[in-house]
């Protein structure tokens, strides 16, 4: 699965901030050891890391396992309801299998 273009741009920008941040911390430490600059550059780099974590989390399309379990239980109860109404269990389960296969192919 490829990342969306905006996520790729955010990742590249964060990588640039990381590299510049490391260089900035080294240069400001060597050049007079100004703690204000070191802390400012370190906090900027930390902010870029937080942005990267949030962007990756938001862009993730995978569902949490608990949500999948709830959806499976609901589907099972719908199948049971249709069977009680007189539906053919094998036909219903075949329909569900085909729907799952179709969903996997399209994602």
C-alpha positions in Angstrom: 0.0 0.0 0.0 1.5 3.3 -1.0 1.3 6.4 1.1 -0.8 9.4 -0.1 1.1 12.2 -1.6 0.5 14.6 1.3 1.8 12.0 3.8 4.9 11.6 1.7 5.5 15.3 1.7 5.0 15.5 5.5 7.5 12.6 5.8 10.1 14.4 3.6 9.7 17.7 5.5 10.1 15.9 8.8 13.2 14.2 7.5 14.7 17.5 6.5 13.8 19.0 9.9 15.5 16.0 11.6 18.7 16.3 9.6 18.8 20.1 10.0 18.0 19.7 13.7 20.9 17.4 14.3 23.2 19.6 12.4 21.9 22.7 14.2 22.3 21.2 17.6 25.9 20.2 16.8 26.8 23.6 15.4 25.1 25.6 18.2 26.8 23.4 20.8 30.2 23.9 19.2 29.7 27.6 18.5 29.5 29.1 22.0 27.3 26.4 23.6 24.3 28.6 23.7 21.7 26.6 25.5 18.8 28.7 24.2 19.6 27.7 20.6 20.1 24.1 21.5 16.8 23.8 23.3 14.9 25.7 20.6 16.3 23.4 17.8 15.7 20.3 20.0 12.1 21.3 20.6 11.6 22.0 16.9 13.0 18.6 16.0 10.7 17.0 18.7 7.7 18.8 17.2 8.5 17.4 13.8 8.7 13.9 15.3 5.2 14.4 16.9 3.8 15.7 13.6 5.2 12.6 11.8 3.7 10.2 14.4 0.3 12.0 14.2 0.3 12.1 10.4 1.2 8.5 10.1 -1.5 7.5 12.6 -4.2 9.5 10.9 -3.3 8.2 7.5 -3.4 4.6 8.6 -6.3 2.8 7.0 -6.1 -0.3 9.2 -8.8 -0.8 11.7 -8.2 -1.8 15.3 -8.8 -5.5 15.9 -11.6 -4.8 18.4 -13.6 -3.0 15.7 -13.2 -6.0 13.4 -14.5 -8.3 16.1 -17.6 -6.2 16.7 -18.3 -6.1 12.9 -17.9 -9.9 12.7 -20.3 -10.4 15.6 -22.8 -8.1 14.0 -22.5 -9.9 10.7 -22.9 -13.3 12.5 -26.1 -12.0 14.2 -27.5 -10.8 10.9 -26.8 -14.2 9.3 -28.6 -15.9 12.3 -31.6 -13.6 11.9 -31.9 -14.4 8.2 -31.6 -18.1 8.9 -34.4 -17.8 11.5 -36.5 -16.1 8.8 -36.0 -19.1 6.6 -32.9 -18.3 4.6 -30.5 -20.9 3.5 -27.4 -20.9 5.7 -25.0 -22.2 3.1 -26.1 -19.6 0.5 -25.8 -16.8 3.1 -22.3 -17.8 4.1 -21.3 -18.1 0.5 -22.5 -14.6 -0.2 -20.5 -13.3 2.8 -17.4 -15.2 1.6 -17.7 -13.6 -1.8 -18.3 -10.1 -0.3 -15.1 -10.5 1.8 -13.1 -11.6 -1.2 -14.4 -8.6 -3.2 -13.5 -6.3 -0.4 -10.0 -7.7 -0.2 -9.5 -7.3 -4.0 -10.7 -3.7 -4.0 -8.5 -2.5 -1.1 
